[in-house]
C-alpha cells in the first residue's frame, strides 16, 4: 500500500500506517463510517468514534474508505491530509453494483449507487456530492443513462449529474418539488417498469413520493424506506424518521407484500445486507406485520436503531 500522506504542520511525510485515526466534532452520526470500517469505528455517545486503530493494510483501507465517504470529512488521520490515491470509490459491491462514496451534506450523508446493466450502461441511484472529477470517475465505468431518485431529500445534485451524463432524471410526482425539472415522473402507487429488468415501486411513507427501485430480482435500492439494522439484525423501517405517514408506510408495505424479490438490500441510510431471496421475502413479510403495529411519532434522529 502506498504511504505518501503529508504532515501539514511539519511538511514531512506522515505515517499512513495504523495509528492516529480519529473522528472530529463535525460528525452527524450518519452511520456511513461504521458501515465501511466495522469494529474500528463504532457509535459512542450518539456519534461515531474510532474505538480501535487499524492493525494491518486491510484495516487501513477500511479507514480510508470511511474517510472518503464521510460527508462532513470527519474521519481524520492525525495532522496529515488524506492520500487521494487511497480513495477506493466507486467501490464494487459485486459484479453489477458499485457504491459511489463521497456522500453529500446536501443529502444528509446518504449512500448512492451505480448499477450496471447487461448492455454495459449504468444507472445512478441517488447522488454523491457533485464534482466534475467525481462525475468523470463514475462515467468511466460506462455511459450512465438514468439517475433514479428515491425521494426528495436525496435529490440534491440529481440534475447536475443527469446533465453531465446526458441521462434521464427520475422522481415520483409526489416529491416532484425537489426536482421540478425531472425528465421522467413516476405517478401513483402502481409498479412501473422503467427499463428492462428494473421496476420502480412507489412506497409512500418516509416521504409521500418515496420509491423502491428493484433490479433483476437481485437488488433493492430502498432509499430511506427500508434498511438493515445491525442492532436488531433484521430489515427495518426508520420508524423514528417518517416525514409523511407511518400509516401510509404500513399500507405501502401491505400493497407490495408478495411482489418484491431481491437478495441485496441497498439503502440510502442504514446498513446494506445480502441474503438469499427467500430469506429476504420472509423478513419483509415479518417487517410488514410489525409495521402495522407502529404508531405515528415525532421525528427523532437520535432514536434510529443503526
C-alpha positions as CSV (number, residue, x, y, z in Angstrom):
1,X,0.0,0.0,0.0
2,X,1.3,3.4,-1.0
3,X,2.0,5.7,2.0
4,X,2.5,9.3,1.0
5,X,0.4,11.4,3.4
6,X,1.9,14.7,4.2
7,X,2.0,16.2,7.8
8,X,0.6,19.7,7.4
9,X,2.5,21.0,10.4
10,X,5.9,19.7,9.5
11,X,5.7,19.4,5.8
12,X,7.1,15.9,6.1
13,X,5.6,12.6,5.1
14,X,3.2,11.4,7.8
15,X,2.9,7.7,8.6
16,X,-0.1,6.3,6.8
17,X,0.1,3.2,9.0
18,X,-2.0,2.1,11.8
19,X,-2.3,5.0,14.3
20,X,-3.7,8.4,15.0
21,X,-7.1,8.0,13.2
22,X,-9.9,9.9,14.9
23,X,-13.4,11.3,14.3
24,X,-13.8,15.1,14.7
25,X,-16.6,17.0,16.2
26,X,-18.5,17.6,12.9
27,X,-19.8,14.0,12.9
28,X,-23.6,13.8,12.4
29,X,-23.9,10.1,13.4
30,X,-25.0,9.2,9.8
31,X,-23.6,5.6,10.2
32,X,-21.6,5.6,6.9
33,X,-18.2,5.3,8.6
34,X,-19.4,2.4,10.7
35,X,-20.6,0.5,7.7
36,X,-17.3,0.8,6.0
37,X,-15.0,0.3,9.0
38,X,-16.9,-2.0,11.3
39,X,-15.1,-2.8,14.5
40,X,-12.8,0.2,14.0
41,X,-15.4,2.9,14.2
42,X,-18.4,2.5,16.4
43,X,-21.3,4.5,17.9
44,X,-20.3,6.1,21.2
45,X,-22.4,8.6,23.0
46,X,-24.6,9.3,19.9
47,X,-21.7,9.8,17.4
48,X,-19.0,7.8,15.6
49,X,-15.7,7.3,17.3
50,X,-12.6,5.3,16.5
51,X,-12.6,2.6,19.1
52,X,-9.5,0.8,17.7
53,X,-6.7,1.8,15.4
54,X,-6.2,-0.4,12.3
55,X,-3.7,-3.2,12.6
56,X,-2.9,-4.2,9.0
57,X,-3.2,-3.0,5.4
58,X,-6.7,-4.3,5.0
59,X,-8.0,-2.3,8.0
60,X,-6.1,0.8,6.8
61,X,-8.0,0.5,3.6
62,X,-11.3,0.3,5.5
63,X,-10.4,3.5,7.3
64,X,-9.6,5.3,4.0
65,X,-13.0,4.1,2.6
66,X,-14.8,5.6,5.6
67,X,-12.8,8.8,5.4
68,X,-13.5,9.3,1.6
69,X,-17.2,8.5,2.1
70,X,-17.8,10.8,5.2
71,X,-20.0,13.7,4.2
72,X,-18.5,16.0,6.8
73,X,-14.9,14.9,6.3
74,X,-14.8,14.0,10.0
75,X,-12.6,10.8,9.7
76,X,-9.1,12.2,10.2
77,X,-5.5,10.8,10.3
78,X,-3.6,12.8,12.8
79,X,-2.4,16.1,11.3
80,X,-2.0,14.6,7.8
81,X,-4.2,15.0,4.8
82,X,-5.8,12.0,3.2
83,X,-4.0,10.4,0.3
84,X,-6.2,10.7,-2.8
85,X,-4.6,7.5,-4.1
86,X,-6.2,5.6,-1.3
87,X,-9.7,6.6,-2.4
88,X,-11.5,3.3,-3.3
89,X,-14.6,4.8,-4.9
90,X,-16.6,3.8,-6.8
91,X,-16.3,0.6,-4.8
92,X,-17.6,-2.6,-6.2
93,X,-20.0,-4.5,-4.0
94,X,-20.4,-7.2,-6.6
95,X,-20.2,-7.6,-10.4
96,X,-23.2,-5.3,-11.0
97,X,-23.3,-2.6,-8.2
98,X,-20.8,0.0,-7.1
99,X,-21.0,2.2,-4.0
100,X,-20.4,5.8,-5.1
101,X,-18.9,7.0,-1.8
102,X,-18.2,10.8,-1.4
103,X,-21.6,11.3,0.4
104,X,-23.1,14.7,0.3
105,X,-24.0,17.1,3.1
106,X,-27.0,18.0,0.9
107,X,-28.4,14.5,1.2
108,X,-27.7,14.2,4.9
109,X,-24.8,11.9,4.1
110,X,-26.9,9.3,2.2
111,X,-25.3,6.5,0.2
112,X,-25.6,6.3,-3.5
113,X,-25.0,3.6,-6.1
114,X,-24.2,2.7,-9.6
115,X,-26.0,-0.2,-11.3
116,X,-24.5,-1.9,-14.3
117,X,-27.0,-3.1,-16.9
118,X,-26.3,-6.1,-19.3
119,X,-25.7,-3.7,-22.1
120,X,-22.8,-2.2,-20.3
121,X,-24.6,1.1,-19.5
122,X,-25.0,2.3,-15.9
123,X,-27.8,3.8,-13.8
124,X,-27.1,6.0,-10.7
125,X,-29.4,5.7,-7.8
126,X,-29.4,8.8,-5.6
127,X,-26.4,11.0,-5.8
128,X,-23.0,11.6,-4.2
129,X,-21.6,15.1,-3.7
130,X,-21.2,16.9,-7.0
131,X,-17.9,17.5,-8.7
132,X,-16.8,17.2,-12.3
133,X,-13.8,15.0,-11.2
134,X,-16.2,12.5,-9.5
135,X,-18.6,12.5,-12.5
136,X,-15.7,11.6,-14.7
137,X,-14.7,8.8,-12.4
138,X,-18.2,7.4,-12.4
139,X,-18.8,7.6,-16.1
140,X,-15.5,5.8,-16.7
141,X,-17.4,2.6,-15.7
142,X,-19.7,3.0,-18.6
143,X,-22.3,5.5,-20.0
144,X,-24.9,6.5,-17.4
145,X,-28.4,6.5,-18.9
146,X,-30.6,7.3,-15.9
147,X,-30.4,8.9,-12.5
148,X,-33.0,7.4,-10.2
149,X,-34.1,9.5,-7.1
150,X,-35.6,7.5,-4.3
151,X,-37.2,10.6,-2.6
152,X,-37.0,14.4,-2.1
153,X,-34.2,14.7,0.4
154,X,-31.8,12.6,-1.7
155,X,-32.5,14.7,-4.8
156,X,-29.6,17.1,-4.5
157,X,-27.1,17.1,-7.4
158,X,-29.5,14.9,-9.5
159,X,-29.9,17.5,-12.2
160,X,-26.1,18.2,-12.3
161,X,-25.2,14.5,-12.7
162,X,-28.0,13.9,-15.2
163,X,-26.9,16.8,-17.4
164,X,-23.3,15.8,-17.2
165,X,-24.1,12.2,-18.2
166,X,-26.8,13.1,-20.8
167,X,-29.1,10.9,-18.6
168,X,-32.8,10.9,-17.7
169,X,-33.6,12.2,-14.2
170,X,-36.4,10.2,-12.5
171,X,-38.5,11.2,-9.4
172,X,-42.1,10.5,-8.2
173,X,-44.7,13.1,-8.8
174,X,-45.4,13.5,-5.0
175,X,-41.8,14.6,-4.4
176,X,-41.5,16.5,-7.7
177,X,-40.9,19.8,-5.8
178,X,-37.4,18.5,-5.1
179,X,-36.6,18.0,-8.8
180,X,-39.2,20.0,-10.8
181,X,-37.1,19.7,-14.0
182,X,-37.0,15.9,-13.9
183,X,-37.2,14.2,-17.3
184,X,-39.3,11.2,-16.1
185,X,-42.0,11.4,-13.4
186,X,-43.4,8.3,-11.7
187,X,-47.1,8.5,-10.8
188,X,-49.5,6.9,-8.4
189,X,-48.7,3.7,-6.5
190,X,-48.6,1.0,-9.1
191,X,-45.2,-0.5,-10.0
192,X,-43.6,0.9,-13.2
193,X,-41.1,-0.8,-15.5
194,X,-38.5,1.9,-16.2
195,X,-36.0,-0.3,-18.1
196,X,-35.5,-4.0,-18.9
197,X,-35.3,-5.7,-15.5
198,X,-35.7,-2.5,-13.5
199,X,-39.0,-1.8,-11.7
200,X,-40.0,1.3,-9.6
201,X,-42.3,0.5,-6.6
202,X,-43.8,3.7,-5.2
203,X,-43.8,3.4,-1.4
204,X,-45.4,6.5,0.3
205,X,-44.4,6.7,3.9
206,X,-41.0,8.1,4.7
207,X,-41.9,10.8,2.2
208,X,-45.1,10.8,0.1
209,X,-43.1,10.3,-3.0
210,X,-40.6,7.6,-1.8
211,X,-39.7,4.9,-4.3
212,X,-38.0,1.5,-4.2
213,X,-36.1,0.5,-7.3
214,X,-35.7,-3.3,-7.8
215,X,-33.3,-4.6,-10.5
216,X,-33.1,-8.1,-11.8
217,X,-34.9,-9.6,-8.7
218,X,-31.5,-9.2,-7.1
219,X,-31.1,-5.6,-5.9
220,X,-33.4,-3.4,-3.9
221,X,-32.4,0.3,-3.8
222,X,-34.6,1.4,-0.9
223,X,-33.8,5.0,-0.2
224,X,-34.8,5.7,3.4
225,X,-37.9,3.3,3.4
226,X,-36.1,0.1,4.4
227,X,-32.6,-0.7,5.8
228,X,-30.6,-3.4,7.6
229,X,-30.2,-2.7,11.3
230,X,-27.1,-4.1,13.0
231,X,-28.9,-3.5,16.3
232,X,-31.8,-5.8,15.5
233,X,-30.0,-7.9,12.9
234,X,-33.1,-7.5,10.7
235,X,-34.8,-5.5,8.0
236,X,-36.4,-2.4,9.5
237,X,-38.2,0.8,8.6
238,X,-36.8,4.0,10.0
239,X,-39.7,4.4,12.4
240,X,-38.3,7.5,14.2
241,X,-37.8,9.4,11.0
242,X,-41.0,9.3,9.0
243,X,-41.7,12.7,7.3
244,X,-45.1,11.8,5.7
245,X,-47.0,9.0,7.4
246,X,-46.4,5.8,9.3
247,X,-50.0,4.7,8.5
248,X,-49.2,5.2,4.8
249,X,-45.9,3.3,5.1
250,X,-47.7,0.4,6.6
251,X,-50.3,0.4,3.8
252,X,-47.5,0.6,1.2
253,X,-45.8,-2.4,2.6
254,X,-49.1,-4.3,2.6
255,X,-49.6,-3.4,-1.0
256,X,-46.2,-4.7,-2.2
257,X,-46.0,-7.7,0.0
258,X,-45.5,-10.7,-2.2
259,X,-44.4,-8.6,-5.2
260,X,-40.8,-8.0,-4.2
261,X,-38.0,-10.5,-4.6
262,X,-34.4,-9.5,-4.1
263,X,-31.1,-10.5,-2.5
264,X,-29.3,-7.2,-1.8
265,X,-30.9,-4.5,0.4
266,X,-29.2,-1.3,-0.6
267,X,-30.5,1.7,1.4
268,X,-29.6,5.4,1.5
269,X,-29.2,5.4,5.3
270,X,-28.6,2.3,7.3
271,X,-26.5,-0.7,6.5
272,X,-26.5,-2.9,3.4
273,X,-27.2,-6.7,3.5
274,X,-27.2,-9.6,1.2
275,X,-29.3,-12.7,2.0
276,X,-30.9,-15.4,-0.2
277,X,-34.0,-14.1,-1.8
278,X,-36.4,-16.4,0.1
279,X,-34.9,-15.2,3.4
280,X,-35.4,-11.6,2.3
281,X,-39.0,-12.3,1.4
282,X,-39.6,-13.9,4.8
283,X,-38.1,-10.9,6.6
284,X,-40.0,-8.4,4.5
285,X,-43.3,-10.3,5.3
286,X,-42.4,-10.1,9.0
287,X,-41.5,-6.4,8.8
288,X,-44.8,-5.7,7.1
289,X,-46.6,-7.3,10.1
290,X,-44.5,-5.4,12.6
291,X,-45.1,-2.1,10.8
292,X,-48.9,-2.5,11.2
293,X,-48.4,-2.1,15.0
294,X,-46.3,1.1,14.8
295,X,-47.8,4.5,15.7
296,X,-47.2,7.9,14.3
297,X,-44.4,9.6,16.4
298,X,-42.3,12.8,16.3
299,X,-39.2,12.7,14.2
300,X,-36.2,11.8,16.3
301,X,-32.9,11.2,14.6
302,X,-31.3,10.1,17.9
303,X,-33.6,7.1,18.1
304,X,-32.6,5.3,14.9
305,X,-31.5,1.8,15.6
306,X,-28.4,1.6,13.4
